[in-house]
């Protein structure tokens, strides 16, 4: 499996040794990214001892060294159990999201895989809040797994809109479609404000109500354009369906995933430089509510990206001037 530059795709998998994280690693390595270069990563969370006790009784270096060695040994055992004997193993100290983001940055990885819920429920390990933090801080795209993980996805939902991250979303969709031979549904969501404006302008021009067929024809150009973008990226046209839907983005994406029986959602977070403060609201909602895996594509850090990273842009409807982002 190769990335956009033709190099072997490098995938970091967060492992906390819980069944969900092992299931995520098994599914990602066998069904989604076969042939990639894998790094199994574990965060060694060191408890902080504050106040007088912290200064008086610091954690012995020998204890940290033993914990680090034990984690490495468990990672190597996990590598063998997963059928990945050549996988690289990495242990870093610190909060899981920070430790894994550092590994991704240092090793210039293309994708991170993490389970949505980990050992200890919602308050320990790679739980929901850790996945959310990692999506905000990772310099590479993050695949957050959820639900039953067995076969490769047969259908991938790919919400698309115009922005500086669009090319990255299309590349990640192409990467997975190549490996899995999945059908790809390109989804363009038109918000209610934009739709209302376009319909009112059309009604003024034609001096009569706009029919459902006319609405479909109005946005057919958008649907065809997104299909052509995916075909240009190398996905066979016969495996692509393009659709324009109207409504709120996250509910439209989740609804389309259910309607098409999708096994994976590939979407972008368009929060740009503010991503560490505010994840794109639609991406955050889909990540929270989806019962299937979600690959959140982010704009790579300049020091990690191999190509030129464009400045953040926003999507603007050609006729109305209304702004809408995913």
C-alpha positions in Angstrom: 0.0 0.0 0.0 1.4 3.3 -1.1 0.7 6.9 -0.1 0.3 9.9 -2.4 4.1 10.3 -2.8 4.5 6.6 -3.8 6.1 5.6 -0.5 4.9 2.7 1.5 2.0 3.9 3.7 3.0 4.2 7.4 0.3 3.5 10.0 0.6 4.1 13.7 -1.8 2.0 15.8 -2.5 3.0 19.4 -2.4 0.0 21.7 -3.5 0.0 25.3 -3.7 -3.9 25.4 -7.5 -3.8 25.8 -9.6 -6.0 23.5 -11.0 -3.0 21.6 -7.5 -1.7 20.8 -6.4 -5.2 19.7 -9.5 -5.6 17.6 -8.8 -2.2 16.0 -5.2 -3.2 15.2 -6.3 -6.6 13.8 -9.0 -5.0 11.5 -6.8 -2.1 10.3 -3.8 -4.3 9.5 -5.7 -7.1 7.8 -8.8 -5.5 6.2 -8.0 -1.8 5.6 -4.3 -1.2 5.2 -2.8 -4.5 4.0 0.8 -4.2 3.1 1.4 -1.0 5.0 4.3 -0.3 7.4 3.0 -0.6 11.0 4.1 1.0 14.2 2.5 -0.2 17.4 2.4 2.6 19.9 1.8 2.6 23.6 1.6 5.6 26.0 3.1 5.0 29.4 1.1 7.2 31.8 3.3 8.2 34.7 1.3 9.3 37.7 2.1 12.8 39.0 2.8 13.1 42.7 2.2 16.7 43.7 2.9 18.8 46.7 5.4 17.9 49.4 5.2 14.2 48.6 6.3 14.8 45.0 9.5 16.5 46.1 10.1 14.1 48.9 9.3 10.8 47.2 9.9 11.1 43.4 9.2 8.1 41.3 12.4 6.0 41.1 14.1 5.8 37.7 14.4 2.1 38.0 10.6 1.8 38.3 10.1 3.9 35.2 12.7 1.8 33.3 11.0 -1.5 34.4 7.6 -0.1 33.3 9.0 1.0 29.9 10.7 -2.4 29.4 7.5 -4.2 30.4 5.4 -2.2 27.9 7.9 -2.9 25.1 7.7 -6.6 25.9 3.9 -6.6 25.8 3.9 -4.7 22.5 6.2 -7.3 20.9 3.9 -10.0 22.2 0.9 -8.1 20.7 2.8 -7.8 17.4 3.2 -11.5 17.2 -0.4 -12.1 18.2 -1.6 -9.8 15.5 0.6 -11.5 12.8 2.8 -8.4 12.5 6.2 -9.7 13.5 8.0 -6.9 11.6 6.0 -4.1 13.1 8.0 -1.4 14.9 7.1 -0.8 18.6 7.2 2.5 20.3 6.6 3.4 24.0 6.5 7.1 25.1 5.7 8.6 28.4 2.8 11.0 28.9 -0.8 11.6 28.1 -1.9 9.1 25.4 -3.0 11.7 22.9 0.3 13.6 23.3 2.5 10.6 23.2 0.9 9.1 20.1 0.9 12.5 18.3 4.6 12.8 19.1 5.3 9.3 17.6 3.3 10.2 14.5 5.2 13.4 14.1 8.6 11.9 14.7 8.1 9.0 12.3 6.2 11.0 9.7 3.3 8.6 9.7 0.4 8.9 7.2 -2.5 7.5 9.4 -3.2 6.8 13.1 -5.6 4.0 14.2 -7.2 4.2 17.6 -10.1 2.4 19.4 -12.9 4.7 20.6 -13.1 2.9 24.0 -10.3 1.4 25.8 -9.4 -0.4 29.0 -11.1 1.0 32.0 -14.1 2.5 30.3 -14.6 6.2 29.8 -11.9 7.3 32.2 -8.8 5.3 31.3 -6.8 4.2 28.3 -7.8 5.1 24.8 -11.3 6.2 25.7 -13.6 8.6 23.8 -11.9 11.7 25.2 -8.5 10.5 24.2 -9.7 9.8 20.6 -11.1 13.3 20.5 -7.9 14.8 21.9 -5.9 12.9 19.3 -8.1 14.1 16.5 -7.3 17.7 17.6 -3.6 17.2 18.0 -2.4 14.6 15.5 -0.4 15.8 12.5 -1.8 12.9 10.4 -5.3 11.5 9.7 -7.0 9.5 12.4 -9.0 6.3 12.0 -11.3 5.9 15.0 -12.8 2.5 15.2 -16.1 1.6 16.7 -18.7 -1.2 16.5 -18.1 -4.7 15.1 -14.8 -5.0 13.2 -14.6 -7.9 10.8 -14.4 -7.6 7.1 -13.1 -4.8 4.9 -15.7 -2.1 4.3 -17.7 -2.7 1.1 -18.9 0.9 1.0 -17.2 4.1 2.0 -19.1 7.4 2.6 -16.9 10.4 1.6 -18.4 13.8 2.4 -16.8 16.5 0.2 -16.8 20.2 -0.1 -14.4 22.8 -1.5 -11.5 23.5 0.9 -7.8 23.3 1.2 -8.2 19.8 2.7 -10.3 18.3 -0.2 -7.3 16.8 -2.0 -6.2 15.0 1.3 -9.7 13.6 1.8 -9.8 12.3 -1.8 -6.3 10.8 -1.4 -7.2 8.9 1.8 -10.5 7.6 0.2 -8.5 6.4 -2.8 -5.9 4.7 -0.6 -8.6 2.7 1.2 -10.7 2.1 -1.9 -7.6 0.7 -3.7 -6.9 -1.7 -0.8 -10.4 -2.9 -0.2 -12.1 -2.5 -3.6 -14.9 -0.8 -1.8 -17.7 1.2 -3.4 -17.3 4.9 -2.8 -20.2 7.3 -2.2 -19.2 10.9 -2.7 -21.6 13.0 -0.6 -22.1 16.8 -1.0 -24.3 18.3 1.7 -26.1 21.5 1.0 -27.2 23.4 4.1 -30.8 24.7 4.5 -29.7 28.3 4.3 -27.9 27.8 1.0 -30.7 25.7 -0.4 -33.3 28.3 0.5 -31.3 31.1 -1.1 -30.7 29.1 -4.3 -34.4 28.1 -4.6 -35.6 31.6 -4.0 -33.3 33.0 -6.6 -34.5 30.3 -9.1 -38.1 31.1 -8.3 -37.5 34.8 -9.0 -35.9 34.0 -12.3 -38.6 31.6 -13.5 -41.5 33.3 -11.7 -42.9 29.9 -10.6 -42.2 27.3 -7.9 -39.2 25.0 -8.4 -40.0 21.3 -8.8 -38.2 18.4 -7.2 -36.8 17.4 -10.7 -35.5 20.9 -11.2 -33.8 20.9 -7.8 -32.0 17.6 -8.7 -31.0 19.1 -12.1 -29.7 22.2 -10.4 -27.2 20.3 -8.3 -26.4 17.5 -10.8 -23.3 19.5 -11.8 -22.0 19.3 -8.3 -22.6 15.5 -8.1 -20.8 15.0 -11.4 -18.0 17.2 -10.4 -17.2 15.2 -7.2 -17.4 11.9 -9.1 -14.9 13.2 -11.7 -12.6 14.3 -8.8 -12.6 10.7 -7.5 -12.1 9.2 -10.9 -9.2 11.6 -11.5 -7.6 10.3 -8.3 -7.7 6.8 -9.7 -10.9 5.2 -8.3 -12.8 3.3 -11.1 -15.9 5.2 -12.2 -18.0 2.0 -11.9 -17.3 1.9 -8.1 -18.4 5.5 -7.5 -21.8 6.9 -6.7 -22.2 10.7 -6.2 -25.0 12.3 -4.4 -26.1 15.7 -3.2 -28.2 15.9 -0.1 -29.8 18.7 1.8 -29.8 19.3 5.5 -27.5 19.5 8.5 -24.1 18.0 7.8 -23.5 15.4 10.5 -27.1 14.0 10.4 -26.9 13.8 6.6 -23.6 12.0 6.7 -24.8 9.5 9.3 -28.1 9.0 7.5 -26.3 8.3 4.2 -24.0 5.8 5.9 -27.0 3.9 7.2 -28.9 4.1 3.9 -25.9 2.8 1.9 -24.9 0.2 4.5 -21.4 1.8 4.7 -18.6 0.3 6.7 -16.5 3.4 6.9 -16.8 7.2 6.8 -13.9 9.3 5.5 -14.4 13.0 6.2 -12.4 16.1 6.9 -12.0 18.4 9.8 -11.9 21.9 8.5 -10.9 23.7 11.7 -7.5 24.5 10.2 -5.0 26.2 12.6 -7.7 26.3 15.3 -8.1 22.5 15.3 -6.5 22.1 18.6 -9.1 24.5 20.1 -12.2 23.7 18.1 -12.7 20.6 16.0 -15.0 21.0 13.1 -18.5 20.7 14.5 -19.7 18.2 11.9 -16.6 16.0 12.2 -16.9 16.0 16.0 -20.6 15.1 15.9 -20.1 12.3 13.4 -17.1 11.0 15.5 -19.3 11.0 18.6 -22.4 9.4 17.1 -21.2 7.0 14.5 -21.5 3.3 15.1 -19.0 2.5 12.3 -15.4 3.5 12.0 -14.6 7.1 11.0 -11.4 8.3 9.3 -11.0 12.0 10.2 -8.7 13.6 7.6 -6.8 16.6 8.9 -4.6 19.1 7.2 -1.0 17.8 7.8 1.5 19.8 9.7 3.9 21.6 7.4 6.9 19.8 8.9 5.2 16.4 8.4 3.5 16.9 5.0 5.6 15.9 2.0 3.9 18.4 -0.3 2.9 22.0 0.0 0.2 22.7 2.5 -2.2 25.4 1.3 -3.6 28.1 3.5 -7.0 27.4 5.1 -9.9 28.1 2.8 -13.6 28.0 3.3 -16.3 26.8 0.9 -18.5 29.4 -0.6 -21.6 28.7 -2.7 -21.1 30.0 -6.2 -24.5 31.6 -6.6 -25.5 32.7 -3.1 -22.1 33.5 -1.5 -23.2 31.6 1.6 -20.5 29.9 3.5 -20.7 26.2 4.5 -18.1 23.9 5.8 -17.9 20.4 7.1 
